[in-house]
Amino acid sequence: MKTHRLLFPFVLLAAALSLAPTARAEGRVSVEGILLTASDAKGPTDGRLAPYAPTLRRILRFESYRFVGDGAATMAVPGDGAASLGDGHELEISAERSDGRTVHAKVRWVAGGRTLMSTGLVLRPGVPAVLGGPSTGKKGEVFAVIVIVR
């Protein structure tokens, strides 16, 4: 009986430490952003976007896609990072939490000092999220961003 009383505080301490993941860093995460244009014009899809073409067609429903630029940010979870995508576009990412299978993040897409989109995403490693954006200024063409956690 005395042995159980002596072990009880250690069992409580171990349980408390295992239930307090927010007190410890949850690790690091790398988030990649790919800037592209989507067009109504018939034509080939840029080869760099080939792995994402079925997802792009299903979500955005355009005829062709052109790669513009890409960038990545690595950050602690929780933590913040930014990725420059090219052509004046940037993703500001706030990785809020991760359970090892998903990353909950807030993403802000900025171009020329103007916020184009601000949204919350639940990202799974290797599974692309697609953000549709504003017109490029050419008829029937818009910007889009693919967001991927690696």
C-alpha positions as a printed NumPy array, in Angstrom:
array([[  0.   ,   0.   ,   0.   ],
       [  2.846,   2.409,   0.84 ],
       [  4.462,   1.651,  -2.527],
       [  1.292,   2.735,  -4.336],
       [  1.188,   6.004,  -2.366],
       [  4.822,   6.703,  -3.259],
       [  4.283,   5.972,  -6.972],
       [  1.029,   7.929,  -7.254],
       [  2.687,  11.402,  -7.462],
       [  5.032,  10.175, -10.209],
       [  2.143,   8.7  , -12.185],
       [  0.284,  12.029, -11.891],
       [  3.37 ,  13.946, -13.05 ],
       [  3.844,  11.645, -16.055],
       [  0.165,  11.98 , -16.989],
       [  0.282,  15.766, -16.675],
       [  3.344,  15.993, -18.907],
       [  1.773,  13.806, -21.586],
       [ -1.45 ,  15.863, -21.555],
       [  0.294,  19.215, -21.981],
       [  1.481,  19.256, -25.618],
       [  0.848,  22.992, -25.93 ],
       [  3.595,  23.634, -23.411],
       [  6.094,  21.963, -25.76 ],
       [  6.966,  22.839, -29.317],
       [  4.999,  20.618, -31.702],
       [  7.804,  20.532, -34.274],
       [  8.511,  22.222, -37.564],
       [  6.609,  22.273, -40.814],
       [  7.483,  23.298, -44.365],
       [  4.779,  24.938, -46.484],
       [  5.203,  25.381, -50.227],
       [  3.215,  27.802, -52.372],
       [  2.952,  27.657, -56.165],
       [  1.631,  30.702, -58.021],
       [ -0.057,  30.004, -61.347],
       [ -2.465,  31.456, -63.843],
       [ -5.591,  29.642, -64.987],
       [ -7.077,  30.481, -68.361],
       [-10.212,  29.794, -70.382],
       [ -8.009,  29.65 , -73.499],
       [ -7.332,  26.178, -74.825],
       [ -3.706,  25.203, -74.645],
       [ -1.234,  22.996, -72.846],
       [ -0.83 ,  22.969, -69.081],
       [  2.666,  23.829, -67.9  ],
       [  4.571,  20.585, -67.221],
       [  5.592,  21.787, -63.73 ],
       [  1.902,  21.715, -62.822],
       [  1.219,  18.233, -64.248],
       [  0.984,  16.535, -60.807],
       [ -1.731,  19.024, -59.829],
       [ -3.619,  19.257, -63.155],
       [ -6.511,  16.917, -62.201],
       [ -7.048,  18.794, -58.915],
       [ -6.847,  22.18 , -60.675],
       [ -9.354,  21.147, -63.333],
       [-11.743,  19.737, -60.738],
       [-11.622,  22.823, -58.501],
       [-11.016,  25.746, -60.862],
       [-12.532,  24.351, -64.103],
       [-10.294,  26.261, -66.53 ],
       [ -8.775,  24.965, -69.779],
       [ -5.054,  25.624, -69.23 ],
       [ -2.66 ,  26.428, -66.385],
       [  0.69 ,  28.245, -66.426],
       [  3.346,  28.172, -63.71 ],
       [  4.38 ,  31.677, -62.528],
       [  6.589,  31.048, -59.488],
       [  6.971,  29.259, -56.203],
       [  8.408,  29.613, -52.73 ],
       [  8.493,  27.858, -49.383],
       [  8.652,  28.671, -45.698],
       [  9.71 ,  26.473, -42.803],
       [  8.418,  27.376, -39.379],
       [  7.841,  26.072, -35.891],
       [  4.352,  24.91 , -34.951],
       [  2.934,  27.139, -33.633],
       [  4.762,  29.826, -35.589],
       [  4.776,  32.176, -38.556],
       [  6.54 ,  32.262, -41.905],
       [  6.365,  33.85 , -45.338],
       [  7.008,  32.601, -48.862],
       [  7.661,  34.872, -51.832],
       [  5.986,  33.326, -54.89 ],
       [  7.19 ,  35.694, -57.587],
       [  5.494,  38.423, -59.614],
       [  4.968,  40.411, -56.377],
       [  2.878,  37.696, -54.683],
       [  3.557,  36.403, -51.175],
       [  1.993,  33.944, -48.728],
       [  2.037,  34.809, -45.038],
       [  1.486,  31.612, -43.073],
       [  0.643,  31.131, -39.424],
       [  0.892,  27.456, -38.46 ],
       [ -1.353,  27.268, -35.416],
       [ -1.227,  23.608, -34.458],
       [ -0.515,  20.121, -35.758],
       [ -1.559,  16.661, -34.662],
       [  0.998,  14.898, -36.863],
       [ -1.607,  14.154, -39.564],
       [ -2.813,  17.699, -40.264],
       [ -1.593,  21.261, -39.876],
       [ -4.098,  23.979, -38.984],
       [ -2.915,  27.216, -40.554],
       [ -4.039,  30.715, -41.386],
       [ -2.886,  31.812, -44.829],
       [ -2.837,  35.356, -46.151],
       [ -2.157,  35.88 , -49.876],
       [ -0.74 ,  39.331, -50.58 ],
       [  0.206,  41.078, -53.843],
       [  1.439,  44.632, -54.161],
       [  0.66 ,  45.342, -50.508],
       [ -2.978,  44.315, -51.007],
       [ -4.549,  41.267, -49.337],
       [ -6.058,  39.044, -52.028],
       [ -7.259,  36.338, -49.656],
       [ -7.127,  35.499, -45.972],
       [ -8.358,  32.076, -44.911],
       [ -7.92 ,  29.204, -42.512],
       [ -6.834,  25.836, -43.89 ],
       [ -6.457,  22.327, -42.535],
       [ -3.573,  20.906, -44.547],
       [ -2.479,  17.296, -44.88 ],
       [  1.117,  16.606, -45.92 ],
       [  1.373,  16.16 , -49.692],
       [ -2.278,  17.038, -50.373],
       [ -2.619,  20.313, -52.316],
       [ -5.047,  23.042, -51.316],
       [ -6.027,  25.384, -54.157],
       [ -6.841,  29.061, -53.678],
       [ -8.571,  30.806, -56.575],
       [ -7.662,  34.45 , -56.939],
       [ -8.285,  37.635, -58.868],
       [ -8.047,  38.342, -62.56 ],
       [ -4.592,  38.796, -64.058],
       [ -5.974,  41.616, -66.186],
       [ -6.227,  39.398, -69.26 ],
       [ -9.715,  38.331, -70.29 ],
       [-10.605,  34.87 , -68.96 ],
       [ -7.428,  34.491, -66.872],
       [ -7.032,  34.447, -63.076],
       [ -4.268,  33.892, -60.55 ],
       [ -4.36 ,  30.86 , -58.267],
       [ -2.104,  29.407, -55.581],
       [ -1.462,  25.803, -54.632],
       [ -0.532,  25.35 , -50.941],
       [  1.194,  22.136, -49.863],
       [  2.617,  21.015, -46.526],
       [  5.752,  18.901, -46.893]])
